Amino acid sequence: MLKSKAEVSHQIQIFVTMIETQYNLTLKVIRSDNGLEFFHSYFYASKDIHQKSCVETPQKNACIERKHQRILNVG
């Protein structure tokens, strides 16, 4: 669990690197909302993996929101 949104960019970099080294795979896409915590332009540009969802369309994020709520309830 992250303590603040400021940790997101660094943790995503660690996660992507771990997937690439441990499993010898490359991520196709990381989709996020337009939150500032997800912007790390150099990293995403070098990997070409970042997609932003449309603003004010929570229906597109319904599945992720349910999974996120489930994780929070279990935690």
C-alpha positions as CSV (number, residue, x, y, z in Angstrom):
1,M,0.0,0.0,0.0
2,L,1.2,3.5,-0.8
3,K,1.3,6.1,1.9
4,S,0.8,9.0,-0.6
5,K,0.1,9.7,-4.3
6,A,3.7,11.1,-4.6
7,E,5.0,7.5,-4.5
8,V,3.1,6.3,-7.5
9,S,5.5,7.4,-10.2
10,H,8.5,5.7,-8.5
11,Q,6.6,2.5,-7.7
12,I,5.4,2.2,-11.3
13,Q,8.9,2.4,-12.5
14,I,10.0,-0.3,-10.0
15,F,7.0,-2.5,-11.1
16,V,7.7,-2.2,-14.8
17,T,11.4,-3.0,-14.2
18,M,10.6,-6.0,-12.1
19,I,8.2,-7.4,-14.7
20,E,10.8,-6.9,-17.5
21,T,13.7,-8.5,-15.5
22,Q,12.0,-11.3,-13.6
23,Y,9.5,-12.5,-16.2
24,N,11.3,-11.3,-19.4
25,L,8.1,-9.6,-20.5
26,T,7.3,-6.1,-21.6
27,L,4.1,-4.3,-20.5
28,K,1.8,-3.3,-23.3
29,V,-0.2,-0.6,-21.5
30,I,-0.5,1.2,-18.3
31,R,-3.9,3.1,-18.3
32,S,-4.5,5.8,-15.8
33,D,-6.7,8.8,-15.3
34,N,-5.2,12.3,-15.9
35,G,-3.9,12.5,-12.3
36,L,-0.6,14.4,-12.0
37,E,0.8,11.5,-9.9
38,F,1.0,9.4,-13.1
39,F,3.0,11.8,-15.2
40,H,6.6,10.8,-15.6
41,S,7.1,11.8,-19.2
42,Y,10.6,10.6,-19.7
43,F,9.9,7.1,-18.3
44,Y,6.6,6.6,-20.2
45,A,8.0,8.1,-23.4
46,S,10.9,5.7,-23.3
47,K,8.6,2.7,-22.8
48,D,5.7,3.9,-24.8
49,I,3.2,2.2,-22.4
50,H,1.0,5.0,-21.0
51,Q,-2.6,5.6,-22.0
52,K,-4.8,8.2,-20.4
53,S,-8.5,7.6,-19.9
54,C,-11.1,10.2,-20.9
55,V,-11.9,12.8,-18.4
56,E,-15.1,12.5,-16.4
57,T,-16.0,9.0,-17.7
58,P,-16.1,6.8,-14.6
59,Q,-18.1,4.2,-16.5
60,K,-14.9,3.3,-18.4
61,N,-13.2,2.6,-15.1
62,A,-16.0,0.6,-13.4
63,C,-14.1,-2.7,-13.4
64,I,-10.9,-1.2,-11.9
65,E,-12.9,0.8,-9.4
66,R,-14.6,-2.4,-8.2
67,K,-11.3,-4.2,-7.9
68,H,-9.7,-1.3,-6.1
69,Q,-12.7,-1.2,-3.6
70,R,-12.3,-4.9,-3.1
71,I,-8.6,-4.5,-2.2
72,L,-9.3,-1.7,0.2
73,N,-12.1,-3.8,1.9
74,V,-9.8,-6.8,2.3
75,G,-6.9,-4.6,3.5
